[in-house]
Structures are given as structure tokens and as C-alpha cells.
Amino acid sequence: VQLQASGGGLVQAGESLRLSCAASGEIFQFSALGWYRQAPGKSRDMVATITANDNIVYADSVKGRFTISRDNAKNTVYLQMNSLKPEDTAVYYCKLQWLHVNLWGKGTQVTVSS
């Protein structure tokens, strides 16, 4: 299984971006998926997760602004990011978890200017 994230870029505060993470392999629909982010000099933190049963958890800092969703037919997980703030600037990573398997995709840079 491989993960490929895309959709990052440079935007101004208040604008929106949608990140996508496509996965190969047959375990996607059975997997928990998540978006994490890492700003320079900081740890990698959870942004949003979605289970195989569509149970969703958001970090407090993004609640009401970000939406995670999944399309099992396309083996893709999305992160819709609205009302972006400069503090959202980070490298964003997607993660797939299935049983004991944890896979990370390459990150995509999101930069929000003030």
C-alpha cells in the first residue's frame, strides 16, 4: 500500500484548500485514516481522523473549519480546510492504519499568509 498526498499550496488567511490522499491496495476501506501536520520545530500533531465506520475526531484547533471525509470507491481521503489561519501553516501528512499496519504518505506543504 502506498499513500500520495496532494493539494497543498500557498493561500491567504481566510481562504480554503482541499487536501487529497490517494491509496493503492485493497485494505483502504477497512482502514482508519488521518491527517496530521508538523510545523517547523514542532511535533507532528493529529488534525483529524476517520475510522472505517466513519467515526470522526478533530483537533480542537480545527473544529468548525476543517472537514475530513473518505471515498472508499476512489481509495481517497480528503481534508477540506476553510477559514485558514497563519497558524495552520505546516507540512500535512496522511496516515493509514489497519490492524498493526501504520503507513504515512509524503507530506504536502500548506502555507497561509497573513
C-alpha positions in Angstrom: 0.0 0.0 0.0 1.2 3.5 -0.9 -0.2 6.9 0.0 0.2 10.0 -2.0 -1.0 13.4 -0.6 -1.7 16.4 -2.8 -3.4 19.7 -2.7 -1.2 21.9 -0.6 -0.1 25.4 -1.6 0.2 29.0 -0.6 -3.0 30.8 0.3 -4.0 33.9 2.2 -5.7 33.9 5.6 -9.4 33.2 5.3 -9.1 31.1 2.1 -9.6 27.4 1.6 -7.7 24.4 0.4 -8.6 20.8 -0.1 -6.1 18.1 0.5 -6.4 14.6 -1.0 -4.6 11.4 -0.2 -4.9 8.5 -2.6 -4.0 5.0 -1.6 -3.3 1.9 -3.5 -4.2 -1.6 -2.2 -7.4 -3.3 -1.0 -7.3 -2.5 2.7 -8.3 1.1 2.3 -12.0 0.5 3.1 -11.1 -1.3 6.3 -8.6 1.2 7.5 -8.7 4.2 9.8 -7.3 7.3 8.1 -6.0 10.5 9.4 -4.4 13.8 8.6 -1.5 15.1 10.7 0.6 18.2 10.5 4.0 19.3 11.5 5.2 22.9 11.7 8.9 23.8 11.8 10.4 22.9 15.1 7.3 21.3 16.4 6.0 17.8 16.8 3.6 16.1 14.4 0.1 16.5 15.6 -3.2 15.0 14.8 -5.6 17.2 12.8 -8.4 14.8 12.0 -9.1 11.1 11.9 -11.9 9.0 10.4 -12.4 5.3 11.1 -13.7 2.6 8.8 -17.1 3.2 10.3 -16.9 7.0 9.7 -16.3 7.9 13.3 -14.5 11.3 13.2 -12.3 13.1 15.6 -10.9 16.7 15.1 -8.2 18.6 16.9 -9.8 21.4 18.9 -7.8 24.0 16.8 -9.6 23.0 13.6 -13.1 22.1 14.7 -15.7 24.0 12.7 -13.1 24.9 10.0 -11.8 21.6 8.7 -13.7 18.5 7.4 -12.3 15.1 6.9 -14.1 12.7 4.5 -13.3 9.5 2.7 -14.4 7.9 -0.6 -13.8 4.2 -0.5 -14.6 3.8 -4.2 -11.7 6.1 -5.0 -9.4 4.9 -2.2 -9.1 8.6 -1.2 -9.3 10.6 2.0 -9.9 14.3 1.9 -9.3 17.3 4.2 -11.4 20.3 3.4 -9.8 23.3 5.1 -11.7 26.5 5.3 -11.0 29.8 7.1 -7.3 29.1 7.1 -5.1 30.9 9.5 -1.4 31.5 9.5 -1.0 29.1 12.4 -2.3 26.3 10.1 1.0 26.6 8.2 2.7 23.2 8.3 3.5 20.1 6.3 0.4 17.9 6.2 0.6 14.1 6.2 -2.0 11.4 5.7 -1.9 8.2 7.6 -3.5 4.8 7.1 -3.9 2.4 10.0 -5.1 -1.1 9.6 -4.5 -3.7 12.4 -0.8 -3.4 13.2 0.0 -1.6 9.9 0.7 2.2 10.1 1.5 3.9 6.8 2.4 7.5 6.2 2.3 9.4 3.0 4.7 12.0 1.9 3.7 15.4 3.2 2.3 18.3 1.3 3.1 21.9 2.3 0.4 24.3 3.3 1.4 27.9 3.8 -1.1 30.5 5.0 0.0 34.1 4.7 -1.5 36.9 6.9 
